[in-house]
Amino acid sequence: MSGAPTVATFDPAAPTRTDAVPLVCFPYAGGDSRAYRSWSGLLPAGLSVHPARLPGRERRWDEPVPALLTDLAMTVAADVSIAFPGRYVLFGHSMGALLAFEVARVLSRLDRPPAALVVSGCPPPGSVARTRRFTGLTDEELGEWLRTGGGVPAEVLADPALRAYVLPIVRADLKLFEGYRYQPRTPLTCPVVYYGATPDGTPDERVVAGWREQTSGPFETRTFAGNHFWFTDCPELFAADLAGRVDRLVGPINRDM
């Protein structure tokens, strides 16, 4: 793996520090790098936020999206290896969690595993095929699902031009998610952290157990009270929790803001 990153690029606005651990963030279905830019002001200096910009959105809107999530993971893994030659942490929410997991698998096989994998709001890889199907929804049904689930601002869905731009991106991402087929392999060895949310904050033990079996290394979890995009309701609490876990699992980080 050599040369400049190709398929996956990383937000150039992300701060860079030589002593910081890169936190590489992958978007949820329909999301883009803007979903994570605000985190730079919440996390300590020892974690530098690097949102991934994937094909089919933002400045890369005219680039084709791979047919399979595992194909996307291969190219993303190459870019991560080039852009972050030292230790790094992968984070993904929802579809982004599944992508982060597959990227971690590829890089682990190449002896470049992440220092930690942090996943949020996603069923375990082995149960994705049994989740609800969305790709057959009409535009109206998909828009209503996005309105009730969050993740896409209401003003975007209300604007016909923005809605026409966003919905195809969401559909392409959901196709990747729903087309995913888990292939059992040797578990990861890096630490894995799973974040979830339920209305009352009670952990879903089946989901937790499903992620726990994906690593032979340390595993930690926390469940918040909230909806699918729970971290938008308690960003400071989440940032503090994440920083503490990275500091403990990956190694001391600079805590200055």
Stockholm file with secondary structure:
# STOCKHOLM 1.0

chainA/1-257         MSGAPTVATFDPAAPTRTDAVPLVCFPYAGGDSRAYRSWSGLLPAGLSVHPARLPGRERRWDEPVPALLTDLAMTVAADVSIAFPGRYVLFGHSMGALLAFEVARVLSRLDRPPAALVVSGCPPPGSVARTRRFTGLTDEELGEWLRTGGGVPAEVLADPALRAYVLPIVRADLKLFEGYRYQPRTPLTCPVVYYGATPDGTPDERVVAGWREQTSGPFETRTFAGNHFWFTDCPELFAADLAGRVDRLVGPINRDM
#=GR chainA/1-257 SS CCSSCCSSEECTTSCCCTTSEEEEEECCTTCCGGGGGGGGGTSCTTEEEEEEECTTSGGGTTSCCCSSHHHHHHHHHHHHHHHCCSCCEEEEETHHHHHHHHHHHHHHHTTCCCSEEEEESCCCGGGGGGSCCCTTCCHHHHHHHHHHHCSSCHHHHHSHHHHHHHHHHHHHHHHHHHTCCCCCCCCBCSCEEEEEEETTCCCCHHHHHHHHTTBSSCEEEEEEESCTTGGGTSHHHHHHHHHHHHHHHTCCCCCCC
#=GC SS_cons         CCSSCCSSEECTTSCCCTTSEEEEEECCTTCCGGGGGGGGGTSCTTEEEEEEECTTSGGGTTSCCCSSHHHHHHHHHHHHHHHCCSCCEEEEETHHHHHHHHHHHHHHHTTCCCSEEEEESCCCGGGGGGSCCCTTCCHHHHHHHHHHHCSSCHHHHHSHHHHHHHHHHHHHHHHHHHTCCCCCCCCBCSCEEEEEEETTCCCCHHHHHHHHTTBSSCEEEEEEESCTTGGGTSHHHHHHHHHHHHHHHTCCCCCCC
//
